[in-house]
Amino acid sequence: MYRNILVPLDGSSNSKRALDEAINLSEKFGSKISVLSVVNESNMIFTTGSPDMILTGLKSNSEEIAEKGKKQAADRGVSVDTFVERGIPKRLIAEEFPDEHDIDLIVIGKSGADAFDRLLLGSTTSYVVRKSQTKVLVVNDEDDQEE
């Protein structure tokens, strides 16, 4: 049913739960998973220091997040391609990456790690749900769910 699943990771518990759900779907449908961690350029306007140094730190963090996602999938026997891209996360996730990589399902956490970004720019997840031409599955962290 799903051949290519995109899972954007930002290090939050919701994104980790989304990866777990994508792995479950991959096991069921034999899907390929693409993990995407975005070097969020919009965060650079709120920091001080050398732009190159800041960018290097953000890229290193994104690479670490992607590698942890790859390991989580490998521990379950699922093959994952990892991508670290620079840009505005909501646009990359909703529009650009799915078009470039023939994605037919995006599995994304309900909310991410960056509450400050959410307050100023709006929820990435909300944007993805509204703007994506690809099917979207939104996953809650188990701790977020009401009993």
C-alpha positions as a Python dict, from the first residue, in 0.01 Angstrom:
ca = {
    (1, 'M'): (0, 0, 0),
    (2, 'Y'): (282, 243, 87),
    (3, 'R'): (607, 216, -105),
    (4, 'N'): (796, 522, 20),
    (5, 'I'): (742, 663, 368),
    (6, 'L'): (890, 993, 485),
    (7, 'V'): (957, 1045, 855),
    (8, 'P'): (1084, 1389, 953),
    (9, 'L'): (1286, 1374, 1275),
    (10, 'D'): (1374, 1661, 1506),
    (11, 'G'): (1482, 1468, 1816),
    (12, 'S'): (1149, 1508, 1998),
    (13, 'S'): (966, 1218, 2157),
    (14, 'N'): (680, 1265, 1908),
    (15, 'S'): (914, 1231, 1611),
    (16, 'K'): (1067, 916, 1763),
    (17, 'R'): (717, 773, 1805),
    (18, 'A'): (642, 864, 1442),
    (19, 'L'): (950, 670, 1334),
    (20, 'D'): (835, 371, 1537),
    (21, 'E'): (496, 383, 1361),
    (22, 'A'): (665, 414, 1021),
    (23, 'I'): (879, 110, 1103),
    (24, 'N'): (561, -84, 1189),
    (25, 'L'): (410, 16, 854),
    (26, 'S'): (730, -72, 672),
    (27, 'E'): (729, -418, 826),
    (28, 'K'): (367, -464, 723),
    (29, 'F'): (390, -328, 366),
    (30, 'G'): (757, -374, 278),
    (31, 'S'): (797, 3, 245),
    (32, 'K'): (1116, 202, 213),
    (33, 'I'): (1164, 464, 485),
    (34, 'S'): (1330, 798, 430),
    (35, 'V'): (1435, 978, 747),
    (36, 'L'): (1468, 1353, 699),
    (37, 'S'): (1632, 1585, 950),
    (38, 'V'): (1624, 1950, 852),
    (39, 'V'): (1887, 2207, 934),
    (40, 'N'): (1635, 2476, 1020),
    (41, 'E'): (1761, 2800, 867),
    (42, 'S'): (1488, 3001, 1038),
    (43, 'N'): (1654, 2928, 1375),
    (44, 'M'): (1965, 3118, 1266),
    (45, 'I'): (1794, 3456, 1304),
    (46, 'F'): (1752, 3401, 1678),
    (47, 'T'): (2114, 3314, 1754),
    (48, 'T'): (2435, 3508, 1792),
    (49, 'G'): (2773, 3411, 1659),
    (50, 'S'): (2934, 3330, 1330),
    (51, 'P'): (2679, 3207, 1072),
    (52, 'D'): (2921, 2934, 961),
    (53, 'M'): (2974, 2815, 1316),
    (54, 'I'): (2600, 2817, 1388),
    (55, 'L'): (2524, 2632, 1065),
    (56, 'T'): (2791, 2372, 1144),
    (57, 'G'): (2637, 2312, 1487),
    (58, 'L'): (2284, 2285, 1348),
    (59, 'K'): (2401, 2047, 1074),
    (60, 'S'): (2588, 1829, 1325),
    (61, 'N'): (2275, 1807, 1542),
    (62, 'S'): (2059, 1713, 1242),
    (63, 'E'): (2308, 1446, 1135),
    (64, 'E'): (2307, 1297, 1485),
    (65, 'I'): (1925, 1287, 1490),
    (66, 'A'): (1916, 1116, 1147),
    (67, 'E'): (2176, 858, 1255),
    (68, 'K'): (1980, 775, 1571),
    (69, 'G'): (1672, 723, 1355),
    (70, 'K'): (1864, 497, 1121),
    (71, 'K'): (1988, 290, 1417),
    (72, 'Q'): (1634, 262, 1560),
    (73, 'A'): (1513, 120, 1228),
    (74, 'A'): (1818, -105, 1185),
    (75, 'D'): (1757, -252, 1530),
    (76, 'R'): (1420, -368, 1394),
    (77, 'G'): (1568, -496, 1068),
    (78, 'V'): (1428, -215, 851),
    (79, 'S'): (1643, -39, 595),
    (80, 'V'): (1633, 341, 606),
    (81, 'D'): (1779, 611, 387),
    (82, 'T'): (1878, 922, 583),
    (83, 'F'): (1874, 1276, 452),
    (84, 'V'): (1996, 1595, 615),
    (85, 'E'): (1879, 1900, 424),
    (86, 'R'): (1902, 2270, 484),
    (87, 'G'): (1592, 2488, 461),
    (88, 'I'): (1255, 2564, 612),
    (89, 'P'): (1127, 2237, 765),
    (90, 'K'): (756, 2278, 690),
    (91, 'R'): (816, 2343, 319),
    (92, 'L'): (1072, 2065, 281),
    (93, 'I'): (849, 1812, 456),
    (94, 'A'): (517, 1908, 298),
    (95, 'E'): (617, 1990, -56),
    (96, 'E'): (976, 1963, -175),
    (97, 'F'): (1102, 1630, -37),
    (98, 'P'): (788, 1426, -120),
    (99, 'D'): (793, 1551, -480),
    (100, 'E'): (1164, 1481, -527),
    (101, 'H'): (1157, 1132, -369),
    (102, 'D'): (820, 989, -478),
    (103, 'I'): (688, 977, -120),
    (104, 'D'): (337, 837, -80),
    (105, 'L'): (302, 874, 300),
    (106, 'I'): (441, 1120, 553),
    (107, 'V'): (445, 997, 913),
    (108, 'I'): (501, 1294, 1143),
    (109, 'G'): (482, 1360, 1516),
    (110, 'K'): (200, 1578, 1648),
    (111, 'S'): (444, 1844, 1763),
    (112, 'G'): (816, 1880, 1758),
    (113, 'A'): (1103, 1988, 1975),
    (114, 'D'): (1102, 2358, 1906),
    (115, 'A'): (819, 2524, 2099),
    (116, 'F'): (961, 2871, 2030),
    (117, 'D'): (941, 2812, 1656),
    (118, 'R'): (583, 2687, 1696),
    (119, 'L'): (482, 3006, 1875),
    (120, 'L'): (634, 3235, 1616),
    (121, 'L'): (581, 3049, 1292),
    (122, 'G'): (304, 2798, 1357),
    (123, 'S'): (317, 2422, 1386),
    (124, 'T'): (516, 2239, 1123),
    (125, 'T'): (277, 1946, 1157),
    (126, 'S'): (-24, 2169, 1102),
    (127, 'Y'): (137, 2317, 790),
    (128, 'V'): (220, 1970, 655),
    (129, 'V'): (-137, 1851, 708),
    (130, 'R'): (-280, 2159, 533),
    (131, 'K'): (-35, 2193, 243),
    (132, 'S'): (93, 1848, 153),
    (133, 'Q'): (-39, 1671, -156),
    (134, 'T'): (86, 1347, 6),
    (135, 'K'): (-110, 1142, 261),
    (136, 'V'): (-13, 1237, 617),
    (137, 'L'): (-31, 1026, 932),
    (138, 'V'): (5, 1230, 1253),
    (139, 'V'): (134, 1038, 1554),
    (140, 'N'): (95, 1141, 1919),
    (141, 'D'): (349, 1058, 2183),
    (142, 'E'): (193, 793, 2408),
    (143, 'D'): (233, 1032, 2703),
    (144, 'D'): (25, 1294, 2516),
    (145, 'Q'): (-278, 1072, 2466),
    (146, 'E'): (-577, 1114, 2694),
    (147, 'E'): (-694, 815, 2891),
}
